[in-house]
């Protein structure tokens, strides 16, 4: 009979471990203003949140932009975001208690994010969360980011858990799609989009005070 140790919980970072979507959107909006773009960043992220920043930027320019320039703009956006969010970094309500309880119950714990290593450090090391994860999968570990399945597939392989025994925690519609493409189930957080926007989650929560590891087992 399967036990919790046969299962894994895999977490996205932005909008899941932290509620930072408003600051991500503000950073994009400042970048758009610099380039005379009128795109509404918050609405854009409702559709494309979870994708690498360079891919998001490809959708807003009316002309073809060289990859090196997209990378430069993405780096500028990242700098703006870090400045805006510097004094606001705090974990989602109930997160540490949930992760600690899940580890004690036997679940394997992974992080699966589109962020590069330095951004992962900016969040999880500042919040002292790294020790709660058995594996961390980021942009540097996969060839294709979300909405492809690669991020979660690689995380599951590192955890040595079959996809059907993995539960993903996501705040983005594209991230939810990535979980399903990987053959996994998904719990969604309504930090970035309304609950009605998600496709078929096991459960929608606002933060980790609304769920327990036992609920993951019986959902």
URSUL-V602590 format. One record per backbone hydrogen bond with DSSP energy under -0.5 kcal/mol. CO is the residue of the C=O (numbers start at 1). NH is the residue of the N-H. E is the energy in kcal/mol with one decimal. If there is no record, write none. Layout:
co:CO nh:NH e:E
co:CO nh:NH e:E
//
This chain:
co:3 nh:6 e:-2.2
co:4 nh:7 e:-1.9
co:7 nh:108 e:-2.2
co:8 nh:167 e:-2.5
co:9 nh:110 e:-2.8
co:10 nh:169 e:-2.6
co:11 nh:112 e:-3.0
co:13 nh:16 e:-2.0
co:13 nh:17 e:-1.8
co:13 nh:18 e:-1.3
co:17 nh:92 e:-2.9
co:18 nh:15 e:-1.1
co:18 nh:20 e:-1.0
co:20 nh:23 e:-0.7
co:20 nh:24 e:-2.0
co:21 nh:25 e:-2.7
co:22 nh:26 e:-2.0
co:23 nh:27 e:-2.0
co:24 nh:28 e:-2.1
co:25 nh:29 e:-2.6
co:26 nh:30 e:-2.2
co:27 nh:31 e:-1.9
co:28 nh:32 e:-2.8
co:29 nh:33 e:-2.3
co:30 nh:34 e:-1.6
co:31 nh:35 e:-1.1
co:32 nh:35 e:-0.6
co:32 nh:37 e:-2.9
co:33 nh:36 e:-1.5
co:39 nh:41 e:-0.8
co:40 nh:44 e:-2.2
co:41 nh:45 e:-2.5
co:42 nh:46 e:-1.4
co:43 nh:47 e:-0.9
co:44 nh:47 e:-0.8
co:44 nh:48 e:-2.5
co:45 nh:49 e:-2.1
co:48 nh:51 e:-2.1
co:49 nh:174 e:-0.5
co:51 nh:50 e:-0.5
co:52 nh:55 e:-0.6
co:52 nh:56 e:-1.9
co:53 nh:57 e:-2.6
co:54 nh:58 e:-1.4
co:55 nh:59 e:-0.6
co:56 nh:59 e:-1.2
co:57 nh:60 e:-1.4
co:57 nh:61 e:-1.2
co:66 nh:69 e:-0.6
co:66 nh:70 e:-2.2
co:67 nh:71 e:-2.5
co:68 nh:72 e:-1.7
co:69 nh:73 e:-2.8
co:70 nh:74 e:-2.6
co:71 nh:75 e:-2.2
co:72 nh:76 e:-2.1
co:73 nh:77 e:-2.6
co:74 nh:78 e:-2.3
co:75 nh:79 e:-2.2
co:76 nh:80 e:-2.4
co:77 nh:81 e:-2.6
co:78 nh:82 e:-2.4
co:79 nh:83 e:-2.1
co:80 nh:84 e:-2.5
co:81 nh:85 e:-2.5
co:82 nh:86 e:-1.1
co:85 nh:88 e:-1.9
co:85 nh:89 e:-0.7
co:86 nh:89 e:-0.5
co:90 nh:19 e:-0.5
co:92 nh:95 e:-2.2
co:93 nh:208 e:-1.7
co:94 nh:98 e:-2.2
co:95 nh:99 e:-2.9
co:96 nh:100 e:-2.6
co:97 nh:101 e:-2.2
co:98 nh:102 e:-2.5
co:99 nh:103 e:-2.3
co:100 nh:104 e:-2.2
co:101 nh:105 e:-1.8
co:102 nh:106 e:-0.8
co:102 nh:107 e:-1.9
co:103 nh:106 e:-0.8
co:108 nh:9 e:-2.8
co:109 nh:134 e:-2.8
co:109 nh:135 e:-1.1
co:110 nh:11 e:-2.8
co:111 nh:137 e:-3.1
co:115 nh:139 e:-2.5
co:116 nh:119 e:-0.8
co:116 nh:120 e:-2.1
co:117 nh:121 e:-2.5
co:118 nh:122 e:-1.8
co:119 nh:123 e:-1.3
co:120 nh:124 e:-2.4
co:120 nh:125 e:-0.6
co:121 nh:125 e:-1.0
co:121 nh:126 e:-1.0
co:123 nh:127 e:-2.1
co:124 nh:129 e:-3.2
co:124 nh:130 e:-0.7
co:125 nh:128 e:-0.7
co:129 nh:132 e:-2.2
co:130 nh:133 e:-1.8
co:135 nh:111 e:-1.9
co:137 nh:113 e:-2.6
co:138 nh:141 e:-1.8
co:139 nh:142 e:-1.1
co:145 nh:148 e:-1.9
co:149 nh:152 e:-0.6
co:149 nh:153 e:-2.4
co:150 nh:154 e:-2.9
co:151 nh:155 e:-1.7
co:152 nh:156 e:-2.3
co:153 nh:157 e:-2.1
co:154 nh:158 e:-2.4
co:155 nh:159 e:-1.8
co:156 nh:160 e:-0.9
co:156 nh:161 e:-2.1
co:162 nh:165 e:-2.1
co:163 nh:166 e:-2.1
co:165 nh:8 e:-2.2
co:166 nh:185 e:-1.8
co:167 nh:10 e:-2.8
co:168 nh:170 e:-0.6
co:168 nh:187 e:-3.2
co:169 nh:12 e:-2.4
co:170 nh:189 e:-2.6
co:172 nh:176 e:-2.4
co:173 nh:177 e:-2.2
co:174 nh:178 e:-1.9
co:175 nh:179 e:-1.9
co:176 nh:180 e:-1.9
co:177 nh:181 e:-2.4
co:178 nh:182 e:-1.6
co:179 nh:184 e:-2.6
co:180 nh:183 e:-1.4
co:185 nh:168 e:-2.7
co:186 nh:202 e:-3.1
co:186 nh:203 e:-0.6
co:187 nh:170 e:-2.2
co:188 nh:205 e:-2.8
co:189 nh:191 e:-0.7
co:189 nh:192 e:-0.6
co:194 nh:197 e:-2.0
co:195 nh:198 e:-1.3
co:203 nh:188 e:-2.4
co:205 nh:190 e:-2.3
co:207 nh:210 e:-1.3
co:208 nh:211 e:-0.5
co:212 nh:215 e:-0.6
co:212 nh:216 e:-1.3
co:213 nh:217 e:-1.2
co:214 nh:218 e:-1.5
co:215 nh:219 e:-1.9
//
